[in-house]
Amino acid sequence: MKKLLSFITVLISAAAFGADGGYLFVTFKGEKTPLEEQVYFAISSNGLSWAALNDSNPVLVTDVGEKGARDSYILRSHDGKKFYVLATDLSSYFNRDWGRAVRAGSRSILIWESSDLVTWSRPLLAAVAADDAGCTWAPEAVYDEETGDYLVFWASKNRFDNFAKQRIWACRTRDFKTFDKPFIYIDKPWHVIDTTIVRDSGTYYRFSKDEQFKSITLETSKKLSGPWQDMPQFSLARMQGYEGPSCFLLKPATPGRQSTWCLLLDYYSKGRGYQPYVSTNLAEGKFEPLADCHFPFQFRHGSVLAITEAELKRLETAYSKTEDKKAAGS
């Protein structure tokens, strides 16, 4: 009974999305060195001002596959016992041929597993894409309340149509070790990439990059399997030059106050990195720009996880600055 109560407390704290803790950002830096294309951690107590961990050095480094980790995504397991980081298996530093990546890149994704956000497994190279796929870009995952497993999704071009366009593909898993057969999840007349999904009040909200207009789209559904409905009222739909959407609950709802969601969009076309927008009602699709957001360096395609106070302190202690550890005599 005591263990059950403790477990429930962890889930409630996590569901509060940092109400008693904060947030963890996973991202990568760039392509100038091999280490820039790895997984970096940053933390925040309010989801707005971010501090890099590990002296702004990568926390997770891959030595498998193509030896690069881009577009990292972090999630907490449905039972609250584990954390997973997923990433694109690609190093543009070692191989700058983007044509090769699109047509003959890795069909695998990188996966790390942890029970405490500090001690992580070695990277697992999981082949999830179809046999005729090119690179498996920007993998993410979401728990499916209806089926009791995880939907893992990513973007790929395929040989069956001579690599004509990017589609969002998906597969299912229960343990992030074995994966079911991949299937096409989103197929438009044009390229679609960088999909992310959140759930609020029993409705799923799906953000994607529409390559036809170089903008972000928003769709809704009661089920991950669909049907999905476009939200033409999405207020950011006409903005061009953005990609890598990441959405998280900034402030949970309280009596008399609606929840506040933060949508981060990478303004890649201007080289300005992530720009924050907030909404107090996802169902209305109206977002406003938020100026008061600070990053220690320009974050690239990544994601945000709500963490408890204990998890925040654990991360701070494990990855405190080198000079702080020396001063403490460690």
C-alpha positions as CSV (number, residue, x, y, z in Angstrom):
1,M,0.0,0.0,0.0
2,K,2.8,2.4,0.9
3,K,4.5,1.7,-2.5
4,L,1.2,2.3,-4.3
5,L,0.7,5.6,-2.6
6,S,4.3,6.7,-3.4
7,F,3.8,5.7,-7.0
8,I,0.5,7.6,-7.2
9,T,2.3,10.7,-5.8
10,V,4.9,10.5,-8.6
11,L,2.2,10.3,-11.2
12,I,0.2,13.2,-9.8
13,S,3.4,15.3,-9.6
14,A,4.2,14.4,-13.2
15,A,0.7,15.1,-14.3
16,A,1.0,18.6,-12.7
17,F,3.7,19.2,-15.4
18,G,6.3,20.8,-13.1
19,A,3.8,22.4,-10.6
20,D,6.2,21.3,-7.8
21,G,9.2,20.7,-9.9
22,G,10.1,21.9,-13.4
23,Y,11.0,20.8,-16.9
24,L,13.7,19.0,-18.7
25,F,14.6,19.9,-22.3
26,V,16.5,17.5,-24.6
27,T,18.0,18.9,-27.7
28,F,21.2,19.0,-29.9
29,K,23.5,21.9,-30.9
30,G,24.4,21.6,-34.6
31,E,26.8,19.9,-37.0
32,K,30.1,21.7,-36.5
33,T,31.7,18.9,-34.5
34,P,30.7,15.3,-33.8
35,L,29.7,16.2,-30.3
36,E,27.2,18.8,-31.4
37,E,25.1,16.1,-32.9
38,Q,24.4,14.4,-29.6
39,V,21.8,14.7,-26.8
40,Y,22.0,17.8,-24.5
41,F,20.0,18.4,-21.3
42,A,18.7,21.7,-20.0
43,I,16.4,22.3,-17.0
44,S,13.9,25.0,-16.0
45,S,11.8,25.7,-13.0
46,N,9.2,27.7,-15.0
47,G,9.5,26.4,-18.6
48,L,10.8,29.8,-19.8
49,S,14.4,30.3,-18.5
50,W,16.6,27.4,-19.3
51,A,20.0,26.3,-17.9
52,A,22.2,23.8,-19.6
53,L,23.4,20.8,-17.7
54,N,26.8,19.1,-17.8
55,D,28.6,22.3,-18.5
56,S,26.8,22.6,-21.9
57,N,28.3,19.3,-22.9
58,P,26.2,16.3,-24.2
59,V,24.7,14.0,-21.6
60,L,24.0,11.1,-24.0
61,V,26.5,10.2,-26.8
62,T,25.9,7.5,-29.4
63,D,28.7,5.2,-30.6
64,V,26.4,3.0,-32.7
65,G,24.8,3.4,-36.1
66,E,25.8,6.6,-37.9
67,K,27.2,8.0,-34.6
68,G,25.0,11.0,-34.5
69,A,21.8,11.8,-32.5
70,R,19.5,14.5,-33.7
71,D,15.9,15.5,-33.1
72,S,15.8,14.0,-29.6
73,Y,12.5,13.3,-27.9
74,I,11.9,12.4,-24.2
75,L,8.9,10.7,-22.6
76,R,7.9,9.2,-19.3
77,S,6.4,5.7,-19.4
78,H,2.7,5.4,-18.8
79,D,3.4,3.6,-15.5
80,G,5.8,6.3,-14.4
81,K,8.7,3.9,-13.8
82,K,10.9,4.7,-16.8
83,F,12.1,7.4,-19.2
84,Y,13.0,7.0,-22.8
85,V,14.9,9.2,-25.2
86,L,14.4,8.7,-28.9
87,A,16.6,10.3,-31.6
88,T,17.4,10.3,-35.3
89,D,20.3,8.0,-36.1
90,L,22.3,10.5,-38.3
91,S,25.5,12.5,-38.3
92,S,25.7,15.2,-40.9
93,Y,29.2,15.9,-39.6
94,F,30.5,12.5,-40.7
95,N,28.4,12.4,-43.9
96,R,27.1,15.7,-45.3
97,D,25.4,14.1,-48.2
98,W,21.7,14.8,-47.5
99,G,20.7,13.0,-50.7
100,R,22.2,9.8,-49.3
101,A,20.5,10.4,-46.0
102,V,17.1,10.8,-47.6
103,R,17.4,7.7,-49.9
104,A,19.8,5.4,-48.0
105,G,20.0,6.7,-44.5
106,S,19.5,4.7,-41.3
107,R,16.2,2.8,-41.0
108,S,16.8,2.7,-37.2
109,I,16.1,5.1,-34.4
110,L,18.2,5.5,-31.3
111,I,16.7,4.7,-27.9
112,W,18.1,5.3,-24.4
113,E,16.3,4.1,-21.2
114,S,16.5,5.3,-17.6
115,S,14.7,4.9,-14.3
116,D,16.0,8.1,-12.8
117,L,17.0,10.5,-15.6
118,V,20.6,10.2,-14.5
119,T,21.8,6.7,-15.2
120,W,21.0,5.7,-18.8
121,S,21.4,2.5,-20.8
122,R,23.6,2.2,-23.8
123,P,22.0,3.4,-27.0
124,L,19.8,0.8,-28.6
125,L,19.6,0.9,-32.4
126,A,16.1,-0.2,-33.2
127,A,15.2,-0.9,-36.9
128,V,11.6,0.4,-37.1
129,A,11.2,1.7,-40.7
130,A,10.1,-0.2,-43.8
131,D,12.8,-2.1,-45.8
132,D,12.6,0.4,-48.6
133,A,12.8,3.5,-46.4
134,G,15.5,6.2,-46.4
135,C,16.4,8.0,-43.2
136,T,14.1,7.6,-40.2
137,W,13.7,11.3,-39.2
138,A,12.6,12.8,-35.9
139,P,11.0,9.9,-34.0
140,E,8.5,10.5,-31.3
141,A,6.1,8.4,-29.2
142,V,2.8,8.8,-27.4
143,Y,0.9,6.4,-25.2
144,D,-2.3,5.2,-26.7
145,E,-5.0,5.1,-24.0
146,E,-7.3,3.0,-26.2
147,T,-4.9,0.2,-27.0
148,G,-2.5,0.3,-24.0
149,D,0.7,0.5,-26.0
150,Y,2.9,3.3,-27.5
151,L,2.6,4.7,-31.0
152,V,6.0,5.5,-32.4
153,F,6.1,7.8,-35.4
154,W,8.7,9.4,-37.7
155,A,9.1,10.8,-41.2
156,S,10.6,8.8,-44.1
157,K,10.8,8.7,-47.9
158,N,10.5,5.4,-49.6
159,R,11.7,3.6,-52.7
160,F,8.2,2.4,-53.8
161,D,7.4,5.9,-55.2
162,N,11.1,6.7,-56.0
163,F,11.4,8.7,-52.8
164,A,8.9,11.3,-54.0
165,K,7.8,12.7,-50.7
166,Q,8.1,12.5,-46.9
167,R,5.3,10.7,-45.1
168,I,4.8,10.1,-41.4
169,W,5.1,6.4,-40.7
170,A,4.4,4.7,-37.4
171,C,4.6,1.4,-35.5
172,R,3.6,0.2,-32.1
173,T,5.5,-1.1,-29.1
174,R,4.9,-2.0,-25.5
175,D,8.5,-1.9,-24.2
176,F,10.6,0.1,-26.8
177,K,12.6,-3.1,-27.5
178,T,10.3,-4.9,-29.9
179,F,8.2,-3.1,-32.6
180,D,5.3,-4.1,-34.8
181,K,5.2,-3.7,-38.5
182,P,5.5,-0.1,-39.7
183,F,2.5,1.6,-41.5
184,I,1.8,4.9,-43.1
185,Y,0.3,7.2,-40.5
186,I,0.1,10.6,-42.3
187,D,0.0,10.8,-46.1
188,K,-0.7,14.2,-47.8
189,P,-0.2,15.2,-51.5
190,W,2.9,17.0,-50.3
191,H,5.8,16.4,-47.8
192,V,4.9,16.2,-44.1
193,I,7.6,16.0,-41.4
194,D,8.2,16.8,-37.7
195,T,5.0,15.6,-36.2
196,T,4.3,15.9,-32.4
197,I,1.2,14.9,-30.4
198,V,-0.2,16.0,-27.1
199,R,-3.4,15.1,-25.2
200,D,-5.7,17.4,-23.3
201,S,-9.1,16.7,-21.8
202,G,-9.5,13.5,-23.8
203,T,-8.6,15.0,-27.2
204,Y,-5.3,14.5,-29.1
205,Y,-3.7,17.5,-30.8
206,R,-1.3,16.8,-33.7
207,F,1.2,19.4,-34.9
208,S,3.1,18.8,-38.1
209,K,5.3,20.7,-40.6
210,D,3.5,21.1,-43.9
211,E,6.3,21.3,-46.5
212,Q,3.9,22.7,-49.1
213,F,3.9,26.1,-47.3
214,K,6.8,25.6,-44.9
215,S,4.4,26.1,-42.0
216,I,2.9,24.2,-39.0
217,T,-0.5,22.6,-39.1
218,L,-2.8,21.5,-36.3
219,E,-5.2,18.6,-36.3
220,T,-7.4,17.0,-33.6
221,S,-8.9,13.6,-32.9
222,K,-10.4,11.6,-30.0
223,K,-8.3,8.6,-31.0
224,L,-4.7,8.3,-32.2
225,S,-5.9,6.1,-35.0
226,G,-8.2,8.9,-36.2
227,P,-10.1,10.2,-37.9
228,W,-8.2,13.5,-37.7
229,Q,-9.7,16.9,-38.4
230,D,-7.8,20.0,-39.6
231,M,-8.1,23.1,-37.4
232,P,-8.4,25.9,-39.9
233,Q,-8.7,28.3,-36.9
234,F,-5.1,27.5,-35.8
235,S,-3.7,31.1,-35.4
236,L,-0.1,30.2,-36.4
237,A,-0.9,28.3,-39.6
238,R,0.1,31.2,-41.9
239,M,3.6,31.6,-40.5
240,Q,6.3,30.3,-42.8
241,G,9.8,29.0,-42.2
242,Y,9.2,27.1,-39.0
243,E,9.7,23.4,-38.1
244,G,10.4,21.0,-35.2
245,P,7.2,21.8,-33.1
246,S,7.3,20.9,-29.4
247,C,4.3,21.4,-27.2
248,F,4.0,21.1,-23.4
249,L,1.7,22.1,-20.6
250,L,3.2,25.3,-19.1
251,K,0.6,25.8,-16.3
252,P,-2.0,23.2,-15.3
253,A,-5.6,24.3,-14.9
254,T,-6.7,25.4,-11.4
255,P,-10.1,26.4,-10.1
256,G,-11.0,29.6,-12.0
257,R,-8.0,29.4,-14.3
258,Q,-7.6,27.5,-17.6
259,S,-4.4,25.6,-18.4
260,T,-1.6,27.3,-20.4
261,W,0.2,25.4,-23.2
262,C,3.5,26.4,-24.7
263,L,4.3,25.6,-28.3
264,L,7.9,25.9,-29.3
265,L,8.7,26.4,-33.0
266,D,12.1,26.4,-34.6
267,Y,12.5,29.5,-36.8
268,Y,15.0,27.6,-39.0
269,S,14.6,29.8,-42.1
270,K,16.0,32.8,-40.1
271,G,18.4,30.8,-38.0
272,R,16.8,32.1,-34.8
273,G,16.1,28.8,-33.1
274,Y,13.0,28.1,-30.9
275,Q,10.3,30.8,-30.6
276,P,7.7,30.3,-27.9
277,Y,3.9,30.7,-28.3
278,V,1.3,30.2,-25.6
279,S,-2.4,29.2,-25.6
280,T,-5.0,29.0,-22.8
281,N,-7.3,26.9,-24.9
282,L,-5.9,24.3,-27.3
283,A,-9.4,23.6,-28.6
284,E,-9.6,27.1,-29.9
285,G,-6.2,26.9,-31.6
286,K,-5.2,30.4,-30.7
287,F,-1.6,31.1,-29.7
288,E,0.2,34.3,-28.8
289,P,3.9,35.0,-28.9
290,L,5.8,34.9,-25.6
291,A,8.8,37.1,-25.3
292,D,10.1,36.1,-21.9
293,C,12.0,32.9,-22.8
294,H,15.8,32.4,-22.5
295,F,18.0,29.6,-23.7
296,P,21.7,29.0,-22.9
297,F,22.5,28.3,-26.5
298,Q,20.4,27.9,-29.6
299,F,18.4,24.7,-29.1
300,R,17.7,22.6,-32.2
301,H,14.8,20.2,-32.8
302,G,14.1,18.7,-29.3
303,S,11.4,18.2,-26.7
304,V,10.3,19.0,-23.1
305,L,9.4,16.7,-20.2
306,A,7.6,17.9,-17.0
307,I,9.5,16.7,-14.0
308,T,9.0,16.6,-10.2
309,E,10.9,18.6,-7.7
310,A,12.9,15.5,-6.6
311,E,13.8,14.8,-10.3
312,L,14.8,18.4,-10.8
313,K,17.1,18.3,-7.8
314,R,18.5,14.9,-8.8
315,L,19.5,16.3,-12.2
316,E,21.0,19.4,-10.7
317,T,23.1,17.3,-8.4
318,A,24.2,14.8,-11.0
319,Y,25.1,17.4,-13.7
320,S,26.2,20.4,-11.6
321,K,29.0,22.5,-12.9
322,T,32.5,21.0,-12.7
323,E,33.7,24.0,-10.6
324,D,30.8,23.4,-8.1
325,K,31.8,19.8,-7.7
326,K,35.5,20.8,-7.1
327,A,34.4,23.3,-4.5
328,A,32.4,20.6,-2.8
329,G,35.4,18.4,-2.7
330,S,34.0,15.7,-5.0
